[in-house]
Amino acid sequence: MKLIKDINLINNPFKNAVVTIGNFDGVHKGHQSLFGQVIEKARQIQGTSIAITFDPHPLKALGISGPPLITRQDQKIELIEQCGLDVLLCIHFDTAFSAITAHDFIEKILVHKIGMKAIIIGADYLFGKDRQGNIELLKKEQGRLEFETIISPWINNTGSDLERISSTRIREIVMEGKVDQAIKYLGRHYQIRGKVIKGRERGGSKLGFPTANIKLHDRLCPKHGVYAVTVETTKGKFWGVANIGFSPTFDDHIFTIEVHILNFNHDIYDTRIRVNMVKKLRDEKKFSSIQELSEQIKKDIKIAKEILEKNGYSKNLNIS
């Protein structure tokens, strides 16, 4: 996949470009289906499959408080690449770009700059200045500018004809702590990525369970509690137990994401890790003593091992 981060770097239109546009936060099953349609249409007309997204998120760029992001920009790019598209165009979104009218966006950017011959989007997608661009406008312009407008149907969740797969629904599920349900929408486990930072250094010394502390930036955060997880590190993949919240037993009111990685004894400070949220084990709880908390962690680890083994995570992971 060719990644283009500056639209001005496009010197010549792509051959028979088939385009889709969106924020694609989460790169969920609905987005994956859309990309599949783009790829198939491009194959039919011997063209180029292209996804257009924005960085930063348009709401954030305009100073509006938007929803927490399901995927960081780097993860989004990685996931879109896995879908098999030819080109991903990440347009820098700012106030100047937001002032481009829908007509100009279609004619000057999509058709003349990119070479669009077909566009595949959802029925309610809006674009351009003041979000005045829509399916109706595209169909009005398609004859004059010689492109085809294709409406992609909504993808329903497995086992339900009523529930639409959407980034909004995924955020609700994760914030409710129902991370085991997210896989039905994402096609994978919800993942937290972050750099391992120095914590309060109490996990190993006080509790007997050393933890990797992650700094979270502008990301969707699961409901506070304890989770069974798998952890991808520079040293390999491991099982783990993650605690998200304020660790009320210590009563210091500091929010943390702490991951105890099983059978792990490596220095990974300042490296980035990926934590796949498999299932919530319990809510956060204030214990009467550090010893009582330590005993509970032992139980959490035992339950997490059972869940991870039941879900088939015993293979290709560094566990004993």
N, C-alpha and C positions, 0 to 999 in steps of 0.2 A: 504494500500500500504506500502510495506517495502522500506524504504529509506536507501541506502548504499552510504556513502561518501568516502569510502576507499576500493579500489578493493582488497587490501590485506586481508580484513575481510571476503572475500568469501573463505570458507574452503573446500566446496564441490560444484560440479556443480549442477545447478538447474535441476529439472526434465523437460526434453523435452522443453528447453528454446526456446521461439519465441522472436526474438530480433528486435528492430529498433534503429537506431542511428541518432543523429542530435543535433543541438544547440537548436532547438524548441523555438526560440525567438518569443514571442507573444502567443504561444500555440493557433494558429489560427485554422480555420475550416479544413484546409488541414492537420495539425498535428493531430487534433481530429479524422479525418477520418482514418489516418494512425494508430493511437492507437486502433481504433475500429477493424481494420483488424488484428492487432496483437492479440488482445483479442479473436477474433473469431477463428483465427488459433490455438491459444493455447487451446481453448475449444475443437476443433476438435481432437487434438492429446493428450488431457489430460495433457497439459504442463503448463508452467509458462510464463506469458506475461511480457516482460521486455523492458523498454526504457533506453537507454544509452545516457547521455548528458555530458557536460563538464563545469567545473568551475575552473578558469575564462574562458571567451570566448577565444578560441584558438588564435585569432588575437591579443587580448590584452596581452595574456600570452607571445607572441613572440615579444612584443614591437611594434606591428603594429597598427596604428590607424584604428579601425574598426567602424562600424556604431553605432549610439546610440541605446541602448537596449530598446525594447518595454516593456519587463517585467524584473523586478528585479529577482534575483535568488530565493528569498523566494516566490514571486508570481508565478514564473514558476513552482516550486515544488508543490505549492498548486493547481494550475490549472491542472497539469498532474495527481495529485492524484484524482481529481474530474472525470477524464476520466475512472477510474476503473482498471488501470493496477495493476498487482501483485507486481512488483518491479521497482524502479527507481534507477539506478546506476549513481551517479554524480562523474565522474572521474576527479581528480585533474589534470589539464592540465598544463604542464610546458615543458621546453626544453628537459628534459629527456624523457618524454612521446612522444613528437613530433618526437623523433629519432627512435621510434619503426617502423619497416618496415610494409608494408601492409600485407605481408605473415605472419609475426609473430603475428600481431594483430588478424588476422583471426584464426590462428591455436592455438597459446598459450593463447590468452585472450578469444576470442569469443567461440571457440570450447572446449578447455580443461578446462579453468577456469570457464566459465559461463555455458557450457553445451549446446551450441546452436544447435538446430535441424532445425531451419528455421530463415531466416532474411528477413524482409520486409522493403525496402527503395525505394526512388525515383530513377528514371533512371539516373540522373546526379550526384548522391552523390559520393563524393571522400573522401578517408581516408588514414591514414598511412603516413609514412615519405614522404615528398614532394608530398603528395596527389596522390600517385601512385596507390592506391587501387580504384577499380571501379567495376561495375557490371560484366564486362568481367572477371576480376580476380576471383570474387566470384563464377561465374559459372564454371570457370576452376577448382577451388578447391573443389566444392561441392560434387563431386563424391568420391574423395579420403578421404575427411573428414566427409562425410555422413551428409550433411545438405542440405536444400532446399533454393534456392534464389527466392524471389518473388518481382517483380517490382510493386510498387504502382503507379497507374495513378495520374496525376495532377488533382486537384479539381478546377473547374472553379467557378467564382463568380456567384452568383444568377443573372439570367437574361442575362448572357453573356457567349457565347461559346468561346470567344477569350481571356478574361482576367483571368489569372491564379491567384489564391490566393497565396500570398507570403508575407514574412516579409518585403521585399523591398517595395512592393506596399503599405503595411500598413503604413510604415514610411513616404512615400510620401504623403499619404492622411492626416495623422496627422500633418505633417509639413506644409501642405497647409491650415490647419485649418478646414478641412472637417471632423470633428470628428463624425458627425452624420452618415457618410458613413462607418466608421470603423466597425460598428456593423455587416455589411454584410460579413465582412472578419473574424472578431474575434468571432462572435456569442455572443458578449457582448459589452458594451461600453468600449472605451479606458479608462484606469484608471491610475491616478497618485497617488503614495503612498509616504508619507514622514512624517517626524517628524515636529510638529508645533514648530516654534522657535520665539523668540522675533523679531518683525519687527521694523518699524520706529515709531510705536505708534501714527499714525496720523489718522487711519481709524475711530476710535471711537471718539477721541477728536476733530478732525478737520472736518471730513466729516459726522459724525453721523452714520457711518456704520462700526462697529468693524470687523476686519478680522483675519483669521488664516493664518499665513505665513508659507509656506512649503519650506524646503530645499531640492533641487533636486540634486541627485547624478547620473552622468553617465546614464541619461535616455533620452529617446525621449521626446522632448518638443514641444507641439502644437504651431502653429503660434501665435505670439503675438496678444492679443485681449481680448475680454470679452466673457465669455461662461456661458450658463445655465448648471448647474451641480447638481448631487446628492452627498451627503457627508456622508460617514460612519465613525462614531466616537465611542468612548467608551461609549457615552451617547445615542447612537441610530443612526438612519438614518434621514437625513434632506435634504431639498432643499437648493440650494445655487447659488451664482453668483461668478465666478472666474475671476480674472484679471491676465493675464500673460504678462509680459513685463517690461517696464521701467517707467511707470506712468509719462508720459512726462509733465503733468501739474505741477508736483513738481520739475521737471528739475534737479534731483540729479543724474541721469544716473546710478541708481542701479537696477539691474534685480531682480524682485520678482515674486513669485506666491502667490497671496493673495486671500483668499476665504471668502466671507461674507456668513455666514451660517444663514439662515432665522429662526426666532423664536428660537434663541439659546442664552443662557446666562450661559455658563459653562466655567470653567478654564480647558483648554485642552493643556496648554503648556507642552512640552516634551513628549506628547503622539503622537502616529502615527495615521494618518487619511488616508482615501481612497477617492479620488475625481473622480467620474465617469463623463467623459466629454460627455454631451448630445448633445449640439448644440452651434455653435458660434453665438453670437449676433451681434458683430460689431468689427471693428479694433480699436486699440488704437488711442486716439485722444488727442491733447493738448487743454485744455479749457482755457478760458481767466481768470477764477477765480475759487477758491475752491467752491464757491456757485454754479457756473454753472456746475461743475463736480458733485456736490452733487445732483443737479436736474436730471442730466443724469443717475446717479446711481439709482434713484427712478424709472426712466423709464425702465432701464435695469432689475430691479427686477420685475416690472410688466410684461414685455415681457417674462422673464424667467418663471414666474409662469404660464403664459398661455401655454408656450411650454411644460413644465413638466406635467401640467394637461392633455394637449392634448395627450401626450405620455403615459398616464396611470400611472403616478407616484404619484397619490393622495392617493393610498392605502399603508398601512404599513409604512408610513413615519410620523415623528413627525411634522406635520404642522397644522396650523389653517386655 
